[in-house]
Amino acid sequence: MKIGIAGVGGIGSNVAVNLVRSGIRELTIVDYDRVELSNLNRQFYFADQIGLKKVDMLTVNLQRIVPDLQIQSHDLRLTIDNCEQLFHNCDTIVEGLDKSEDKKMVLEQFGTSKFIVSACGIGGSEIVPIATRHLGTSHIVGDFVTDCSQHQLYAHKVIAVAARMTELLLTHHSHE
């Protein structure tokens, strides 16, 4: 089973660590961002990695858990022109992107051909409202209200959403 992760910030990096600790050994990760101080409260990065490429640092961090982990990392912005090529050999996709237009692109590109988990409403601190909605082969997790651009991000909520997304991925693959 090979899983693609589009965006390795709060959702993507936490789903990645959950998957690796659950036995997944093949990942493709795509992101163009660098680790920032503001990421450290909820993402799987460390203070000495500030300023470095997220895909490189996530690879390092995950391989500290499983040294022979197979990771294809791509330090670039995901676009409609490269999306299919980057994830063509992945069984499932984790959508962990920030912008709604990028989320939409991934869901439209793979929404009928691959199992996708996505997040919507990860801002704020309440975890009780977290739910899952299904749309074709896509499964969206969050509270569907608290957009991260308008609400503070807290580690416990981001991690709770990432944990639910991981559960959906592992359940899906155990039924294949």
N, C-alpha and C positions, 0 to 999 in steps of 0.2 A: 504494500500500500504506500503510495506516494502522495503527499499532501502539499499543495501550494498555498503560500501565505502572501497575500497582497497587502503590504503595509505591516511593518514590524514595530509599531509603537505600543501603546497600552494594551490593546486587544491582541494584536499579532504576536508580540513578544511573550505575553502570558499564555496564550494558546500554545505557542511553540514549546515552551518549557513544560507545560502540562502534557503535551503529546509525547515528548521525549521521555519524560519520567513515567509514561504509561506504556512505553515499548515501541513507539513509532521510530523508525530508523532512517527514513528518507523524506527530506523536505526540500522544497524550492521556495526561497524567500526573495521578495522584491520590495525595495524601498530606496528612495534617493536621499533620505534625510540623515542628519548627524545627531548624535546624542547631545542633549542640552541639559543644563542643570534642572530645569523645570520638569524634565521627564523622570527624574530619579524617584519621585514619590509613588510611581505606579507602573513603571516599565522595568524590564529585566536587564538593566544596565547599572553601571557603577560610576562613582565620582571620577575615577582615573580614566574613564572612557569618554568624558565630555569632549566634544569637538571631533570625535572620530565617527566614521561611517557606521550607521546602525547595523547594516547587513554584516559587516565585518565583525563587529563586536558581539552581535547575537550568535554568530557562528562560533566565535571563541568561547562564549559563555555556555552554549549548549554542548560543545565538545569537551568542556570541563566535566560535564555530567556523563557523557558517553563519547569517549575519544574516537571511536570508529564511526560515528554518526555521518551519514552521507547527506551533505547539504550543497545544493546549487544555489549560490547567492548572486543576485543581480542588483548592482548599485545604479538604479535608473528609475525614472518616473514611468509608471505604468500608463500606457496610452491605448487607444483603440487599435493602433497600428501594430503594437508589440504584444498585446495581451494574450492572444491565442498562441503565439509562438512560445512565450515564456512558460505557459501552463499546459501545453498540449499533452504532456505525458503525466499529468497529475490526475489522480482519481477524484480528488475533492479539492475545493478551494475555500480558504478562510479569507473573508473580506474584512480587512482591518484598516480601511482607509478613512481619512478625516473628512474629505469634502463629499457632499451629497452627489455631485455630478460624477465623481470617480466611483462611488458606491454603485450608482445607477449603471455605469458603464460595465462593471464587472457582472452585475446581476443580469443585464441584458445580453452580455457576451456568452455567459455560461449557464444562464438560468434554465435552459431546457436540456443541456447536455451533461452537466456535472452536478454533483451534490455540493451545495454551497451553504456555509454558515456565515451570517452577517450580524452586525450589531446596530441597534438604533435606540438611542436614549440611554446613554451611559453616564450622563452628568448627574450631579447632586449626590446625596449620601444615602437615600432610601433604597434598600434592596428588596423590600417586600413586593413592590409593583413589577419586578422583573418577570417577564413572561416570554413565551415563544410563539411566533406566528409562522405558518407555513404558506409558501407561495410557490407552487410547482415543486421543483427540486430544491428550492431555497428555504432556509430556516433562519428566521431573524429573531435575535434575542435582545432584550432590553426592556425599558419601561415605555418606549415609544413617545415620550414626552420631553424629557430633559436633555436637550441638545447640548453637546459639549462646548459649543461656541457661546452658550448663554449661561452655563452652570459650571461651577467648580468641579474638577475631577478628583475623586477620592479613590485611593488604592482598593479599598474593600469592595466597592461597587464594580470597578473595572475588572477586578479579579473574579468576582462572582459571575459576571457576564461571560468572561473568558472560560470559566469552569463549566458553565452550562453549554457553551459552544463546543468545548472539548468532549463533553458527555455525548452530544449529538453526533459528533464525528466518530467517536469510538463505537457507539451503538450502531450507527449506519454500517461501519466496516465489519462489525461482528455478525451482521445479518447478510453479508454478501456471500 
